[in-house]
Amino acid sequence: MSWSAGWKAPISNKIMQENKRPSYIRTWLQNWLDIFVHELRLIFSDGGVLIIFFVGGLLYPVLYNLIYSKGMVDDMPVAVVNLSGGSYSRDYLQKVDATRECEIYAYCTSMEEAKDLMQRQKVHGIIFIPSDFDECILRGEQGAVSTYADMSSFLYYKCLLMGTSLSMLDDIHEIQTRRYASAGFTEQEISQLVQPVLSDESIPYNKPFSYTIFFISAALMLVIQQTLFYGSSLLAGTLREENRSFASMPKGLQGLGIGRVLLGRGGAYMAVYLVIGTIVALLIPWIFHLPQRALWWEIMILLGFYILDCIFFSFTWSTLITKRETVFVLFLSVSPMCLFLTGFSWPATAIPAGLQYLSYIFPSTYGCRAFINLNTAGGTLATIAPEIRAMTIQTIIYYFLSAAAVFAENKVIENKDRIEEIRSKTTRLIAGE
C-alpha cells in the first residue's frame, strides 16, 4: 500500500506542473492579441495615419460622388466659330444643337471672342469650323472640325465629344447617301454600301451613360487599397526613422515568430478596414443611389479577400519606404496608374502586354473588376471566382514576401553595428587611408 502511494505523488505533481505550463496555441494566441493591440495603439496614436485612413478613406468617396452627383450634363453651353458659313457646316451645327449633350450658346466671329466666353464660364466648350470646310466636302475630301473643352470636369469633355461625334457620324451617313444617289445607285444598293452591317447600341448596365456609374465603382475599391497602403507605409516610415522594423515590439514581445507578428499586425488593419470598407462599398453607394445589384453578404465576402490582399501587399511594398514623406510622392504617381490598369476605362484586352503584367502586382486590378462585375453588372460569386482566386494567390505570395522582408530587416538591425564597422573600413580602404 505504501509502495503504491509512494509512486502516485510524483506522477500527480508532474501532471499539475504540465497543466500550469501554458500550451503553445494559448501562448501563440496571447502573443497575437498583444501584437494586435499594440498595432492598433500605433495606428490610433499617429495623426497622419488617422487622416489617411478615416478622412481620406471616407472623404474621397464622398467627394467623388458629390462632384459627379448627377453623372451627366445635358445641354452643355458651347460657343461656335464658323468661318465656313456653307450649308454643310450649318446643317452640322443644327444637329449638334439638337443633341442632348450640347446647346449652342453663342456664334462667335473669332476664337478670341469664344475664349473670352469660356474664361467667363459662359460656355464649357468651343466648336471651330475652318473656312474650307464646305469646299472640302464638295470636293469629296475630308473636312476638319476642331473642338476645345473646359477640362475642369471630365463631364464637359464627354458631352462635347459625344455631341460633335454623333452629329458628325450622322452627317457622314447623309453625305455618302447623296453621293451614291448622284452616281445612280438604287436605294437598296445605297443602304448596303453605307451601312452594310446594322448595329444597335446597347448599354445594359449604364443606360443613361452616367459618368458616376462608370467611374465610382472602380474608384471606391481603389480608395481602399491606396489609403491602406499609404497609411501603413506612413507608419512603417516612422518606425524606420526610429531605427525600428515591422517586428520591433515592446520588450515583452521581443523574439517572437514573424508569422504571429505579421498576422497580428494584419489583424489590426483588417479590423479597421472592415469598418471603412463596409462604409465605402455598401453605405456610400446606398446614400448616393448607385447601382447595388449584389447581396450585402456577397460584397462582404469580396471585401474580406480584397482587404487581406491589400494588407500583405502594403506590408511587402512598404519595405521600400524609409521616410514618412516618401508616401506623398508615391500618391501622385501610383494612383492614376492603378486606376487605368483596372481596365474600367480602357478594355483590358487592349492594354499592352507589358502593362498587363504590371497590373498583376496590384490587388486593385482584381478587386475593382470583381466589384464592377458583382455589384454594377449584377453577377454572382461564381462570376468573380477568377478574381477571388487571383487575389488569394496574391495574398499568399505577398505574405511570404513580407515575412522575408521583415526577417531581412531585423537581421540588418541586429547587426547594425557590425555593418557600420564594415562600411567604415571599406570607405577608408577606398580613400587609401
C-alpha positions as CSV (number, residue, x, y, z in Angstrom):
1,M,0.0,0.0,0.0
2,S,2.8,2.4,0.9
3,W,4.6,1.4,-2.3
4,S,1.6,2.4,-4.4
5,A,1.2,5.7,-2.6
6,G,4.9,6.5,-3.0
7,W,4.6,6.4,-6.7
8,K,1.3,8.3,-7.0
9,A,2.6,11.6,-5.6
10,P,5.4,12.3,-8.1
11,I,3.1,11.5,-11.0
12,S,0.4,13.8,-9.6
13,N,3.0,16.7,-9.2
14,K,4.2,16.2,-12.7
15,I,0.7,16.4,-14.1
16,M,0.0,19.6,-12.1
17,Q,3.2,21.2,-13.4
18,E,2.3,20.3,-17.0
19,N,-1.2,21.8,-16.5
20,K,0.2,25.0,-15.2
21,R,2.5,25.3,-18.3
22,P,0.7,27.3,-21.0
23,S,0.1,25.4,-24.3
24,Y,1.8,26.6,-27.5
25,I,-1.6,27.5,-29.0
26,R,-2.6,29.6,-25.9
27,T,0.8,31.3,-26.0
28,W,0.6,32.0,-29.7
29,L,-2.9,33.4,-29.4
30,Q,-1.9,35.6,-26.4
31,N,1.1,36.9,-28.4
32,W,-1.1,37.5,-31.4
33,L,-3.5,39.5,-29.2
34,D,-0.7,41.6,-27.7
35,I,0.7,42.4,-31.2
36,F,-2.8,43.2,-32.4
37,V,-3.5,45.6,-29.6
38,H,0.0,47.1,-29.9
39,E,-0.6,47.8,-33.6
40,L,-4.0,49.3,-33.0
41,R,-2.4,51.7,-30.5
42,L,0.3,52.7,-33.1
43,I,-2.4,53.4,-35.7
44,F,-4.6,55.4,-33.4
45,S,-1.7,57.4,-31.9
46,D,-0.4,58.6,-35.3
47,G,-2.4,61.6,-36.6
48,G,-1.2,61.2,-40.1
49,V,-2.3,57.6,-40.3
50,L,-5.7,58.5,-38.9
51,I,-6.1,61.3,-41.5
52,I,-5.3,58.9,-44.4
53,F,-7.5,56.0,-43.1
54,F,-10.6,57.8,-41.8
55,V,-10.5,61.2,-43.5
56,G,-9.0,60.1,-46.8
57,G,-10.6,56.7,-46.9
58,L,-14.1,58.1,-46.2
59,L,-13.9,61.6,-47.6
60,Y,-12.6,60.8,-51.1
61,P,-15.6,58.5,-52.0
62,V,-18.0,61.2,-50.7
63,L,-16.2,64.0,-52.7
64,Y,-16.2,61.9,-55.9
65,N,-19.9,61.3,-55.5
66,L,-20.7,64.9,-54.8
67,I,-18.6,66.1,-57.7
68,Y,-20.2,63.7,-60.1
69,S,-23.6,63.6,-58.3
70,K,-25.7,63.8,-61.4
71,G,-23.3,61.8,-63.6
72,M,-24.5,63.6,-66.7
73,V,-24.6,67.1,-68.2
74,D,-27.4,67.9,-70.5
75,D,-27.4,70.9,-73.0
76,M,-23.9,72.0,-72.1
77,P,-23.4,75.6,-73.5
78,V,-20.9,75.8,-76.3
79,A,-19.6,78.6,-78.5
80,V,-19.3,78.2,-82.2
81,V,-16.7,79.8,-84.5
82,N,-18.0,79.0,-88.1
83,L,-15.6,80.5,-90.7
84,S,-17.1,78.5,-93.5
85,G,-20.8,79.5,-93.4
86,G,-21.8,77.0,-96.0
87,S,-24.9,74.7,-96.0
88,Y,-22.9,71.6,-94.8
89,S,-21.5,73.5,-91.7
90,R,-24.9,75.0,-90.9
91,D,-26.6,71.6,-91.1
92,Y,-23.9,70.0,-88.9
93,L,-24.2,72.7,-86.2
94,Q,-28.0,72.3,-86.2
95,K,-27.6,68.6,-85.4
96,V,-25.1,69.4,-82.6
97,D,-27.6,71.9,-81.1
98,A,-30.3,69.2,-81.3
99,T,-28.3,66.6,-79.3
100,R,-28.9,66.0,-75.6
101,E,-25.3,66.8,-74.8
102,C,-24.8,70.3,-76.3
103,E,-26.6,73.5,-76.8
104,I,-25.1,76.4,-78.9
105,Y,-24.9,79.4,-76.6
106,A,-23.3,81.8,-79.0
107,Y,-22.0,82.2,-82.5
108,C,-18.6,84.0,-82.4
109,T,-16.7,85.7,-85.2
110,S,-13.3,84.8,-83.8
111,M,-11.6,82.4,-81.4
112,E,-10.7,85.3,-79.1
113,E,-14.3,86.0,-78.6
114,A,-15.1,82.3,-77.9
115,K,-12.1,82.1,-75.5
116,D,-13.4,85.1,-73.6
117,L,-16.8,83.4,-73.1
118,M,-15.0,80.2,-71.8
119,Q,-12.9,82.2,-69.4
120,R,-16.0,83.8,-68.0
121,Q,-17.6,80.4,-67.7
122,K,-20.4,81.3,-70.0
123,V,-19.6,78.2,-72.2
124,H,-17.7,75.0,-71.4
125,G,-16.7,74.1,-75.0
126,I,-15.8,75.7,-78.3
127,I,-16.5,74.2,-81.8
128,F,-14.3,75.6,-84.6
129,I,-15.1,75.1,-88.2
130,P,-12.4,76.3,-90.7
131,S,-13.2,78.4,-93.8
132,D,-12.5,75.5,-96.2
133,F,-14.9,73.0,-94.5
134,D,-17.7,73.1,-97.1
135,E,-15.2,73.3,-100.0
136,C,-13.5,70.1,-98.8
137,I,-16.9,68.3,-98.5
138,L,-17.9,69.4,-102.0
139,R,-14.6,68.1,-103.4
140,G,-15.0,64.8,-101.7
141,E,-12.2,65.5,-99.3
142,Q,-12.1,65.2,-95.6
143,G,-13.4,68.3,-93.7
144,A,-11.9,69.1,-90.2
145,V,-13.8,70.3,-87.1
146,S,-11.8,71.3,-84.0
147,T,-13.2,71.2,-80.5
148,Y,-11.9,72.7,-77.3
149,A,-13.4,71.6,-73.9
150,D,-13.3,73.0,-70.4
151,M,-11.3,70.4,-68.6
152,S,-12.4,71.5,-65.1
153,S,-14.7,68.5,-65.3
154,F,-14.5,65.3,-67.5
155,L,-18.2,65.6,-68.0
156,Y,-17.7,68.7,-70.1
157,Y,-15.2,66.9,-72.3
158,K,-17.5,63.9,-72.6
159,C,-20.5,66.0,-73.6
160,L,-18.6,67.9,-76.3
161,L,-17.0,64.8,-77.7
162,M,-20.2,62.8,-77.8
163,G,-22.4,65.7,-79.2
164,T,-20.0,66.5,-82.0
165,S,-19.0,62.9,-82.8
166,L,-22.6,61.6,-83.1
167,S,-23.6,64.6,-85.3
168,M,-20.5,64.0,-87.5
169,L,-21.4,60.3,-87.9
170,D,-24.9,61.2,-89.0
171,D,-23.6,63.8,-91.4
172,I,-21.2,61.3,-92.9
173,H,-24.1,58.9,-93.5
174,E,-26.1,61.6,-95.3
175,I,-23.1,62.7,-97.4
176,Q,-22.4,59.2,-98.5
177,T,-26.0,58.6,-99.3
178,R,-26.2,61.7,-101.5
179,R,-23.0,60.8,-103.4
180,Y,-24.1,57.2,-104.1
181,A,-27.6,58.5,-105.2
182,S,-26.0,61.0,-107.6
183,A,-23.9,58.2,-109.0
184,G,-27.0,56.2,-110.0
185,F,-27.2,53.6,-107.2
186,T,-30.5,52.3,-106.1
187,E,-31.9,52.8,-102.6
188,Q,-31.2,49.2,-101.7
189,E,-27.7,49.3,-103.0
190,I,-27.0,52.5,-101.1
191,S,-28.2,51.0,-97.9
192,Q,-25.9,48.1,-98.3
193,L,-22.9,50.3,-99.1
194,V,-23.5,53.0,-96.5
195,Q,-24.4,50.6,-93.7
196,P,-23.5,47.1,-94.7
197,V,-23.8,45.8,-91.0
198,L,-26.7,47.0,-89.0
199,S,-25.8,48.0,-85.4
200,D,-27.8,48.7,-82.3
201,E,-26.4,50.5,-79.3
202,S,-26.9,48.6,-76.0
203,I,-25.6,49.7,-72.6
204,P,-27.3,47.2,-70.2
205,Y,-25.5,48.2,-67.0
206,N,-25.3,52.0,-67.6
207,K,-28.2,53.0,-69.8
208,P,-28.1,56.7,-69.0
209,F,-24.4,56.6,-69.8
210,S,-23.7,58.2,-66.4
211,Y,-20.1,59.0,-65.6
212,T,-20.8,58.3,-61.9
213,I,-21.8,54.7,-62.5
214,F,-18.8,54.4,-64.9
215,F,-16.2,55.8,-62.6
216,I,-17.2,55.5,-59.0
217,S,-17.5,51.7,-59.0
218,A,-13.7,51.4,-59.7
219,A,-12.7,54.4,-57.6
220,L,-14.4,53.1,-54.4
221,M,-12.3,49.9,-54.4
222,L,-9.1,51.7,-55.4
223,V,-9.5,54.1,-52.4
224,I,-9.4,51.1,-50.1
225,Q,-6.1,49.9,-51.5
226,Q,-4.4,53.2,-51.7
227,T,-5.3,54.6,-48.3
228,L,-4.4,51.3,-46.6
229,F,-1.0,51.3,-48.4
230,Y,-0.2,54.9,-47.7
231,G,-1.3,54.7,-44.1
232,S,0.6,51.6,-43.3
233,S,3.6,52.9,-45.2
234,L,3.5,56.1,-43.3
235,L,3.6,54.1,-40.1
236,A,6.4,51.9,-41.4
237,G,8.4,55.0,-42.4
238,T,8.1,56.4,-38.9
239,L,9.4,53.1,-37.4
240,R,12.4,53.1,-39.7
241,E,13.2,56.7,-38.9
242,E,13.3,55.5,-35.3
243,N,15.6,52.5,-36.3
244,R,12.8,50.0,-35.7
245,S,11.2,47.5,-38.1
246,F,7.9,45.8,-38.6
247,A,8.7,43.1,-36.0
248,S,10.1,45.6,-33.4
249,M,7.8,45.3,-30.4
250,P,8.0,46.1,-26.7
251,K,10.4,44.1,-24.6
252,G,7.7,41.7,-23.6
253,L,7.1,40.7,-27.2
254,Q,10.7,40.5,-28.5
255,G,11.9,37.4,-30.1
256,L,8.5,36.2,-31.3
257,G,7.9,34.4,-34.6
258,I,7.5,36.6,-37.7
259,G,4.2,34.8,-38.6
260,R,2.4,35.9,-35.5
261,V,3.8,39.4,-35.9
262,L,2.5,39.7,-39.4
263,L,-0.8,38.1,-38.6
264,G,-1.2,40.3,-35.5
265,R,-0.4,43.5,-37.4
266,G,-2.6,42.3,-40.3
267,G,-5.5,41.6,-37.9
268,A,-5.4,45.2,-36.7
269,Y,-5.6,46.6,-40.2
270,M,-8.3,44.1,-41.1
271,A,-10.4,45.3,-38.1
272,V,-10.0,48.9,-39.1
273,Y,-10.6,48.4,-42.8
274,L,-13.6,46.1,-42.5
275,V,-15.4,49.1,-41.0
276,I,-14.0,51.5,-43.6
277,G,-14.6,49.0,-46.5
278,T,-18.2,48.4,-45.4
279,I,-18.9,52.1,-45.4
280,V,-17.2,52.6,-48.8
281,A,-18.7,49.6,-50.6
282,L,-22.2,49.4,-49.0
283,L,-23.2,52.6,-47.3
284,I,-21.9,55.2,-49.7
285,P,-23.5,53.6,-52.8
286,W,-26.7,53.4,-50.9
287,I,-26.5,57.1,-49.9
288,F,-25.8,58.3,-53.4
289,H,-28.2,55.9,-55.1
290,L,-25.6,54.0,-57.1
291,P,-26.5,50.6,-58.6
292,Q,-26.4,47.8,-55.9
293,R,-27.2,44.6,-57.6
294,A,-25.3,42.3,-55.3
295,L,-26.4,41.0,-51.9
296,W,-24.6,42.6,-48.9
297,W,-23.0,39.3,-47.7
298,E,-21.6,38.7,-51.2
299,I,-19.9,42.1,-51.1
300,M,-18.6,41.4,-47.6
301,I,-17.0,38.1,-48.9
302,L,-15.3,40.1,-51.7
303,L,-14.1,42.7,-49.2
304,G,-12.6,40.0,-47.0
305,F,-10.4,38.6,-49.8
306,Y,-9.6,42.1,-51.1
307,I,-8.7,43.8,-47.9
308,L,-6.5,40.8,-46.8
309,D,-4.7,41.0,-50.2
310,C,-4.2,44.8,-49.8
311,I,-2.8,44.3,-46.3
312,F,0.0,42.0,-47.3
313,F,0.6,44.0,-50.5
314,S,1.1,47.0,-48.3
315,F,3.4,45.1,-45.9
316,T,5.6,44.0,-48.8
317,W,6.0,47.2,-50.7
318,S,6.2,49.4,-47.6
319,T,9.5,47.7,-47.0
320,L,10.9,50.3,-49.5
321,I,9.6,53.2,-47.5
322,T,12.3,54.7,-45.3
323,K,10.8,58.1,-44.6
324,R,7.2,59.4,-44.0
325,E,7.3,62.0,-46.8
326,T,8.0,59.3,-49.4
327,V,4.4,58.2,-49.2
328,F,3.0,61.5,-50.5
329,V,5.3,61.4,-53.6
330,L,4.0,58.0,-54.5
331,F,0.4,59.1,-54.1
332,L,0.7,61.4,-57.2
333,S,2.3,58.8,-59.5
334,V,0.8,55.4,-58.5
335,S,-2.9,56.1,-58.1
336,P,-3.7,57.2,-61.7
337,M,-1.7,54.2,-63.0
338,C,-3.6,51.7,-60.8
339,L,-6.9,53.2,-61.9
340,F,-6.0,52.8,-65.5
341,L,-4.7,49.3,-65.1
342,T,-8.0,48.1,-63.7
343,G,-9.4,48.2,-67.2
344,F,-12.5,50.2,-66.3
345,S,-11.8,53.0,-68.8
346,W,-9.9,51.0,-71.4
347,P,-10.5,47.4,-72.4
348,A,-8.2,45.1,-70.6
349,T,-7.6,43.2,-73.8
350,A,-6.3,46.3,-75.5
351,I,-3.8,47.2,-72.8
352,P,-0.2,46.4,-73.9
353,A,1.2,43.1,-72.6
354,G,3.9,44.9,-70.5
355,L,1.3,47.0,-68.7
356,Q,-0.9,43.9,-68.2
357,Y,2.0,42.1,-66.5
358,L,2.4,45.2,-64.3
359,S,-1.2,45.2,-63.4
360,Y,-0.8,41.7,-61.8
361,I,1.1,43.4,-59.0
362,F,-1.8,45.4,-57.6
363,P,-4.8,44.0,-55.8
364,S,-7.0,46.8,-57.2
365,T,-6.7,45.2,-60.7
366,Y,-8.8,42.2,-59.5
367,G,-10.7,44.0,-56.7
368,C,-12.2,46.7,-59.0
369,R,-13.1,44.2,-61.7
370,A,-14.7,41.9,-59.2
371,F,-16.7,44.7,-57.6
372,I,-17.9,46.0,-61.0
373,N,-18.9,42.6,-62.2
374,L,-20.6,41.7,-58.9
375,N,-22.3,45.0,-57.8
376,T,-22.7,47.0,-61.0
377,A,-23.3,44.2,-63.6
378,G,-25.3,42.0,-61.2
379,G,-23.1,39.0,-61.3
380,T,-22.7,36.3,-58.7
381,L,-19.8,34.9,-56.6
382,A,-19.3,32.3,-59.3
383,T,-18.9,35.2,-61.8
384,I,-16.0,36.7,-59.9
385,A,-14.4,33.4,-58.9
386,P,-11.3,34.1,-61.2
387,E,-10.7,37.4,-59.5
388,I,-11.0,35.9,-56.0
389,R,-8.7,33.1,-57.0
390,A,-6.1,35.7,-58.2
391,M,-6.4,37.7,-55.0
392,T,-5.9,34.5,-53.0
393,I,-2.7,33.7,-54.9
394,Q,-1.5,37.3,-54.4
395,T,-2.2,37.2,-50.7
396,I,-0.1,34.0,-50.3
397,I,2.8,35.4,-52.3
398,Y,2.8,38.8,-50.5
399,Y,2.6,37.1,-47.1
400,F,5.8,35.2,-47.7
401,L,7.5,38.2,-49.3
402,S,6.6,40.4,-46.4
403,A,7.8,37.7,-44.0
404,A,11.1,37.5,-45.8
405,A,11.4,41.4,-45.8
406,V,10.8,41.5,-42.1
407,F,13.3,38.8,-41.4
408,A,16.0,40.5,-43.5
409,E,15.3,43.9,-42.0
410,N,15.5,42.6,-38.4
411,K,18.8,40.9,-39.3
412,V,20.1,44.2,-40.5
413,I,19.1,46.0,-37.3
414,E,20.6,43.3,-35.1
415,N,23.9,43.6,-37.0
416,K,23.8,47.3,-37.5
417,D,27.0,48.0,-35.5
418,R,28.9,45.3,-37.5
419,I,27.5,46.6,-40.8
420,E,28.6,50.2,-39.9
421,E,32.0,48.9,-39.0
422,I,32.4,47.1,-42.3
423,R,31.1,50.1,-44.2
424,S,33.6,52.5,-42.5
425,K,36.5,50.1,-43.1
426,T,35.5,49.9,-46.8
427,T,35.3,53.7,-47.0
428,R,38.8,54.0,-45.5
429,L,40.2,51.5,-47.9
430,I,38.7,53.3,-50.9
431,A,40.1,56.6,-49.6
432,G,43.5,55.0,-49.3
433,E,43.9,55.6,-45.6
